[in-house]
Amino acid sequence: MQGDNGIKHISLRMPDDLHRQIKKRAEAEQRSLHGQIIYLLSSSCAAHSHSVQRPAEDKGGSERAKTASL
């Protein structure tokens, strides 16, 4: 798609209760429903990416911990 500026359009189905919760939170945080969904997804992805360690970093960290405890 030309001219989409890196934006993808999706159709999203969700349970009524979840929709109500997100809409209520969006109103409380003065965001649109769309803005709230983007905010929640971005926050979740950022938190997840910080909690996942690369195998090389994990191995190096474990090795340093073993050396430090000797």
TARANOR-V552658 format. One record per pair of residues at least 24 apart in sequence whose C-alpha atoms are under 10 Angstrom apart, sorted by the first residue. I is the first residue (numbers start at 1). J is the second residue. D is the distance in Angstrom with one decimal. If there is no record, write none. Layout:
I:J:D / I:J:D
This chain:
none
